[in-house]
């Protein structure tokens, strides 16, 4: 596998998207679950990020692994039932310039449920369906949306910022079919309906500096969580969009009614104009 790209997503100019490579079948190195602990993370924050490796088979149902807990609904539920992270990122984190404690960047530190190698943000796509073990089917639903708790977890105030910049955030999945999972189970890709929309590319399109409106519009139509769809929609709405004049009528002696249509074939799921919006007519 090629090295993970060294990028700074918020400064990127994205012109087009390439298809993600098809990940090879790999084995689950660890299955991890954790309980909510009050005053966790150095006694400051309530969290369930500290998860422990489980040795025996565990039931994986619609809301995730049996025994796994979340502080907030935003961190779990059917849309974020299972969190996966690439173990190969940890050496990169330990060599990151400026980090305070490299020893904190060990497997499981991001609070992942599944520890794997060979699957990364640039090779896993939205809508991918994976078979885990002999029973479980998982569907990729979103990139992980990192929060400020990472700064405390890794005792580095730039951790959240660097996670966003690098895109090394991991991803969440829905459970399409329940069953038992265990360390050593094979995980293999069965279906890929959106080969251009890797977890990394979703982050690049939504958080990149310069992105074609076409890609933002396509992003809003992906089978992602409502959170990420809304973020993409907000960026699409905020960005200036070219319109063309399709009709002009005199509504009164000094009032002309103008009708415009989008110049590009974009899908806007919210009203095109907010009240008191401004337009430049050239």
Backbone torsions as a table, in degrees:
resi	resn	phi	psi	omega
1	UNK	NA	137.1	179.1
2	UNK	-64.8	153.3	177.8
3	UNK	-58.3	149.0	177.4
4	UNK	-65.0	136.0	-175.6
5	UNK	-63.2	140.2	175.2
6	UNK	-92.5	106.3	-172.9
7	UNK	-137.2	164.1	171.6
8	UNK	-127.6	91.3	-168.4
9	UNK	-54.2	-46.9	-177.3
10	UNK	-62.8	-13.9	178.8
11	UNK	-104.9	3.9	-174.5
12	UNK	-79.1	147.3	166.4
13	UNK	-106.1	117.8	-177.1
14	UNK	-106.0	121.2	-179.6
15	UNK	-103.7	-40.4	-178.1
16	UNK	-153.5	166.2	-178.6
17	UNK	-117.0	138.4	175.5
18	UNK	-98.4	154.9	176.7
19	UNK	-66.1	141.5	178.0
20	UNK	-77.3	145.4	175.7
21	UNK	-66.4	147.6	179.7
22	UNK	-77.8	116.7	-177.5
23	UNK	-70.1	141.0	176.6
24	UNK	-74.3	156.2	175.4
25	UNK	-58.1	135.2	179.8
26	UNK	-137.1	172.3	-179.1
27	UNK	-105.6	147.0	175.2
28	UNK	-77.1	120.9	-178.9
29	UNK	-78.1	-36.2	179.0
30	UNK	-149.6	148.0	167.9
31	UNK	-115.3	125.9	-170.4
32	UNK	-128.6	140.8	174.8
33	UNK	-136.6	161.4	-179.5
34	UNK	-153.9	156.3	178.0
35	UNK	-101.1	153.6	174.5
36	UNK	-69.2	131.6	177.8
37	UNK	-124.1	127.3	176.8
38	UNK	-74.5	148.3	179.9
39	UNK	52.1	41.2	177.2
40	UNK	-84.6	-174.2	-180.0
41	UNK	53.0	62.0	178.0
42	UNK	74.7	22.0	178.5
43	UNK	80.2	12.7	-174.2
44	UNK	-107.7	-35.3	-167.5
45	UNK	-135.5	141.0	171.9
46	UNK	-78.2	128.6	-172.7
47	UNK	-157.0	161.4	172.2
48	UNK	-124.7	25.6	-175.8
49	UNK	-71.4	-26.2	179.0
50	UNK	-80.3	102.9	-179.5
51	UNK	-112.7	151.2	-177.8
52	UNK	-110.5	146.5	177.6
53	UNK	-70.4	134.6	178.6
54	UNK	-101.1	141.9	-175.1
55	UNK	-94.0	-36.3	-176.5
56	UNK	-99.3	179.0	177.4
57	UNK	-61.6	143.3	-179.6
58	UNK	-130.2	141.1	177.9
59	UNK	-76.8	133.1	176.8
60	UNK	-115.6	111.0	-177.3
61	UNK	-113.3	-167.8	-175.9
62	UNK	-57.1	-30.4	179.5
63	UNK	-104.8	13.9	173.8
64	UNK	114.8	-156.6	-175.3
65	UNK	-80.7	139.3	177.6
66	UNK	-60.5	129.5	179.5
67	UNK	91.9	-3.4	178.8
68	UNK	-93.2	136.3	-176.7
69	UNK	-124.5	162.9	178.9
70	UNK	-138.8	144.6	178.4
71	UNK	-72.0	-46.8	-175.4
72	UNK	-117.8	150.9	178.3
73	UNK	-59.8	-30.0	179.9
74	UNK	-63.4	-21.3	-177.0
75	UNK	-93.3	-5.0	-176.9
76	UNK	-147.0	-146.6	-177.9
77	UNK	87.1	-175.9	-175.6
78	UNK	-68.8	-26.7	-179.0
79	UNK	-81.4	-19.5	-179.3
80	UNK	-132.3	49.9	-172.4
81	UNK	-69.4	-37.6	-175.6
82	UNK	-133.4	132.0	177.3
83	UNK	-108.5	133.4	-178.4
84	UNK	-123.5	144.2	-179.5
85	UNK	-143.2	145.4	-178.8
86	UNK	-81.5	118.7	-179.5
87	UNK	-63.6	-23.6	-179.9
88	UNK	-67.9	-12.4	178.1
89	UNK	-75.4	-25.0	-172.3
90	UNK	-62.7	-40.5	174.2
91	UNK	-60.2	-35.8	177.4
92	UNK	-65.0	-40.5	178.1
93	UNK	-64.4	-41.0	-178.1
94	UNK	-65.0	-26.3	179.6
95	UNK	-94.4	3.3	-179.5
96	UNK	-63.9	134.5	179.9
97	UNK	-65.9	128.9	172.7
98	UNK	93.2	-5.2	-178.6
99	UNK	-67.5	149.6	-173.3
100	UNK	-81.5	-46.0	-174.3
101	UNK	-135.6	93.4	-178.9
102	UNK	-57.5	-29.1	-177.1
103	UNK	-66.7	-15.4	178.9
104	UNK	-76.1	-15.8	-175.0
105	UNK	-92.9	71.0	-179.8
106	UNK	-113.2	163.2	-179.5
107	UNK	-53.1	130.8	-179.3
108	UNK	95.2	-6.7	-173.5
109	UNK	-65.6	-25.4	179.8
110	UNK	-84.2	2.9	179.8
111	UNK	78.8	24.8	-178.0
112	UNK	-73.4	151.6	174.3
113	UNK	-88.4	-36.5	179.6
114	UNK	-116.9	125.5	176.1
115	UNK	-103.2	122.0	-178.0
116	UNK	-140.1	166.8	166.4
117	UNK	-125.2	163.3	178.9
118	UNK	83.0	-4.1	176.0
119	UNK	-125.7	121.7	-177.0
120	UNK	-135.0	174.4	180.0
121	UNK	-61.4	-25.4	179.0
122	UNK	-90.6	-1.7	179.3
123	UNK	-124.7	-0.8	177.6
124	UNK	-112.6	132.7	-174.0
125	UNK	-117.7	154.6	172.6
126	UNK	-59.2	133.7	179.5
127	UNK	86.0	-7.3	174.8
128	UNK	-55.3	139.7	173.7
129	UNK	-114.4	124.4	-178.2
130	UNK	-116.9	142.9	171.6
131	UNK	-97.1	126.9	-180.0
132	UNK	-115.0	117.5	-176.0
133	UNK	67.5	-145.4	-177.5
134	UNK	-100.0	-7.5	-172.3
135	UNK	-127.8	-39.8	-165.8
136	UNK	-82.4	137.0	172.4
137	UNK	-117.7	129.7	-178.3
138	UNK	-121.0	142.6	176.9
139	UNK	-122.3	128.6	-178.6
140	UNK	-70.9	126.3	-173.6
141	UNK	-111.4	-24.8	-175.9
142	UNK	-174.1	158.5	163.1
143	UNK	-69.5	150.8	172.4
144	UNK	-63.1	138.3	176.3
145	UNK	-99.1	96.1	-173.1
146	UNK	-68.2	152.0	179.6
147	UNK	-126.4	178.7	-174.4
148	UNK	-60.8	-19.8	-177.1
149	UNK	-63.3	-22.2	177.2
150	UNK	-62.3	-34.8	178.5
151	UNK	-60.0	-41.0	179.9
152	UNK	-75.6	-41.2	-178.6
153	UNK	-57.7	-41.3	-176.3
154	UNK	-103.6	5.5	176.0
155	UNK	51.8	46.5	179.3
156	UNK	-146.3	115.7	-173.9
157	UNK	-66.7	-12.0	-179.8
158	UNK	-100.5	5.8	-173.6
159	UNK	-64.1	-45.4	178.7
160	UNK	-60.4	-45.9	-179.5
161	UNK	-60.6	-43.5	-178.1
162	UNK	-70.7	-32.0	176.4
163	UNK	-64.5	-42.3	178.1
164	UNK	-67.3	-43.4	-179.1
165	UNK	-63.1	-42.7	-174.8
166	UNK	-84.0	-23.3	-175.7
167	UNK	77.0	7.4	-179.5
168	UNK	-84.8	65.6	-172.1
169	UNK	-106.5	-17.2	-173.6
170	UNK	84.8	-173.5	-177.4
171	UNK	-150.4	159.6	179.1
172	UNK	-112.9	158.0	-175.0
173	UNK	-140.2	151.3	170.3
174	UNK	-89.5	156.2	174.5
175	UNK	-102.3	110.4	179.3
176	UNK	-84.1	-31.1	178.9
177	UNK	-141.6	125.8	-176.4
178	UNK	-79.2	164.9	177.2
179	UNK	165.6	-171.5	-179.1
180	UNK	-94.2	142.2	176.1
181	UNK	-129.6	157.2	-176.4
182	UNK	-157.0	153.7	172.7
183	UNK	-52.9	136.1	-179.4
184	UNK	94.4	-12.5	177.4
185	UNK	-60.5	146.7	175.3
186	UNK	-82.8	144.6	174.5
187	UNK	-126.3	125.9	-174.3
188	UNK	-138.8	146.6	-179.1
189	UNK	-80.2	127.6	178.8
190	UNK	-102.1	-37.7	-172.3
191	UNK	-147.1	140.2	179.5
192	UNK	-137.5	92.5	-179.1
193	UNK	-79.9	-17.5	-175.8
194	UNK	-131.3	71.7	-171.7
195	UNK	-65.2	-21.8	178.7
196	UNK	-82.5	-19.2	-169.8
197	UNK	-99.8	66.9	173.4
198	UNK	-67.2	163.2	176.1
199	UNK	-57.0	-38.8	178.5
200	UNK	-67.1	-43.5	-178.6
201	UNK	-65.7	-35.7	175.6
202	UNK	-59.3	-44.6	178.8
203	UNK	-65.7	-38.9	179.7
204	UNK	-64.2	-42.5	-178.7
205	UNK	-69.4	-43.0	-176.0
206	UNK	-77.0	-33.3	-173.9
207	UNK	-111.0	-3.2	-179.4
208	UNK	-68.1	159.2	-177.4
209	UNK	-72.8	-47.9	-178.9
210	UNK	-126.8	118.7	-174.5
211	UNK	-139.6	134.9	177.0
212	UNK	-60.4	141.6	178.2
213	UNK	-59.3	-32.6	-180.0
214	UNK	-58.5	-42.6	-179.5
215	UNK	-69.3	-39.1	176.6
216	UNK	-62.0	-41.5	178.9
217	UNK	-63.6	-44.0	177.4
218	UNK	-61.3	-38.5	-178.0
219	UNK	-61.5	-35.9	-179.1
220	UNK	-69.2	-13.6	-178.2
221	UNK	-98.7	1.7	-179.5
222	UNK	-76.2	155.0	178.3
223	UNK	-78.7	61.3	-179.4
224	UNK	-100.4	177.4	175.1
225	UNK	-70.1	158.6	-179.7
226	UNK	-59.6	-35.2	180.0
227	UNK	-56.2	-51.7	-176.0
228	UNK	-73.5	-34.0	175.3
229	UNK	-61.2	-43.3	-180.0
230	UNK	-65.0	-39.6	178.7
231	UNK	-62.6	-43.6	178.5
232	UNK	-64.5	-41.3	178.8
233	UNK	-61.3	-43.8	-178.5
234	UNK	-62.6	-40.2	178.4
235	UNK	-67.2	-39.8	179.0
236	UNK	-63.6	-40.6	-179.3
237	UNK	-69.1	-39.7	-177.4
238	UNK	-68.7	-33.9	-175.8
239	UNK	-69.1	138.9	175.1
240	UNK	-60.2	139.0	-179.1
241	UNK	-127.9	135.3	179.2
242	UNK	-77.6	136.5	176.6
243	UNK	-121.6	160.1	174.6
244	UNK	-122.3	145.3	179.2
245	UNK	-76.4	123.8	-178.7
246	UNK	-112.5	-15.4	179.5
247	UNK	-161.4	145.8	176.4
248	UNK	-142.0	125.4	-178.4
249	UNK	-135.1	147.8	174.6
250	UNK	-81.1	113.0	178.1
251	UNK	-86.3	-26.3	177.0
252	UNK	-157.5	178.8	-175.2
253	UNK	-59.7	-31.5	-178.7
254	UNK	-123.4	15.3	-177.9
255	UNK	-125.8	126.6	177.5
256	UNK	-114.9	131.7	177.9
257	UNK	-93.6	120.9	-179.1
258	UNK	-110.9	136.0	177.3
259	UNK	-116.3	127.0	-178.3
260	UNK	-117.4	154.6	173.3
261	UNK	-131.7	151.0	178.2
262	UNK	-60.1	137.1	177.4
263	UNK	-73.6	-29.0	178.1
264	UNK	-104.4	154.9	179.1
265	UNK	-82.6	81.2	-177.5
266	UNK	-108.1	151.0	174.4
267	UNK	-102.7	114.2	177.3
268	UNK	-110.1	118.2	-176.3
269	UNK	-91.6	-2.1	176.1
270	UNK	-125.4	164.8	179.2
271	UNK	-51.5	141.6	-175.3
272	UNK	-70.5	-30.7	-177.4
273	UNK	-126.0	131.9	170.8
274	UNK	-81.1	159.7	176.4
275	UNK	-55.9	138.7	178.1
276	UNK	65.6	24.9	176.9
277	UNK	-67.7	152.1	179.8
278	UNK	-106.4	148.4	176.1
279	UNK	-135.2	144.3	174.5
280	UNK	-104.2	120.1	-178.8
281	UNK	-105.3	121.1	-178.1
282	UNK	-124.6	NA	NA
